[in-house]
Amino acid sequence: MATTRLAIDAHEIRRQFPFFQPHPEMRSVIYLDNAATTQKPYAVIEAVSHFWAYQNANVHRGGHGAGAKASALYEAARECVAKFLNAREPAEIVFTRGTTEAINLVASSWGETFVRAGDEIIVTEMEHHANLLPWMRLAEKQGATLRVWRITDDGRLDLDALRALLTERTRLVAVVHISNVLGTVNPVAEICRIAHEAGARCLVDAAQSIAHMPVDVQAIDCDFLAFSGHKAYGPTGIGVLYAKRALLEEMPPYQVGGGMVRIVSWERRQWAEPPAKFEAGTPPIGEAVGLHAALDFIDSLGREAIAAYEHELTEYALRRLQEVPGLRLHGPVPDRAGIFAFTLEDIHPHDIATVLDTRDVAIRSGLHCAHPLGERLGGATARASLAVYNDTSHIDALVEALHTTRKVFGYA
Ligand code: PMP
């Protein structure tokens, strides 16, 4: 594979990550569990460490210089996210703990205000629990109905099926951008357009797309979009909710406390403007600084270049995985992202992961926090998932280890 032609040199990129350098405390592994979390480059670790060592202060509070500096860093991170997503303004960016909290925020604040008894919410059959349980709970609480947009047998979403589900009672379509199990890349701009035509809002779960392809909220025209820092080479404990300004204006606060209020007296309260209205308490400041460094790292490689490289690596993986007898891959082929959920003969996926671990290949097994999808697929799967630091040698090692696994379990 001609990696240089695509301007991505995975070997060179791995040099930017301590995780991939020899260390006496660490076993060197081929890391193929990137859908769970990505490794962190020095640039992120150093930015976070520098913040805690020399720049630490609370934000939007202290009258002193250190507080002003920390506030500027925190707001610079917000500006960076706004540019990264092509949001209209930084005020459309709310920092959260991750994708899960961002979606819970929308379900509680927007959902409990605008979804009423008899209304409908559409979720797809391929959602992660983070984009499923908040809507299930909201529907139960409000007396609304959850409608399930089923997947096709090859793991895609059929837009005509969406059109058939939409009614004048539909308030929201909640859809994942890239499935964390099937690797399906959903046409979210098209989905938002269809939802809007029916008068519904659209929320996009970008947890698995944000680090792997360009994500432009104006081009998608989503009402809400969520992602986590830790799946994009950044720290845990920080994520983003993007929402259109007009929606944030009409939504009540999610949590209340310090930093999100203008006036408090015994008689009345006046909330701060968005995004502060949704950021009660001391926010994840060092984590925001780390996220800023992570998005700069992604942009230093270029998202088009990352997408092209991972696309080619995915095609290589699809070809090589086909060589393994008894391997059954879920999700669409060939048009998909670098997330491969599969079964191998009758071997339990946990056993596959365990044998692979003995060959220093790290993958995940189970239901991947998508139980209804797991039910549709017939149970647990093993899952390998790619990032920009992986290369064809890693796929070769995976395939080799899968051949070994077959032998260990007595398959000729
Ligand atoms: N959505 C998808 C598609 C995911 O893959 C994940 C993480 N596995 C989440 C949501 C939840 O992300 P987090 O745990 O960082 O909140």
Residues whose N, C-alpha, C, O or C-beta is under 5 A from the ligand:
A	BS01	PMP	A35 G98 T99 T100 E101 H128 A130 V176 I178 N180 D205 A207 Q208 S228
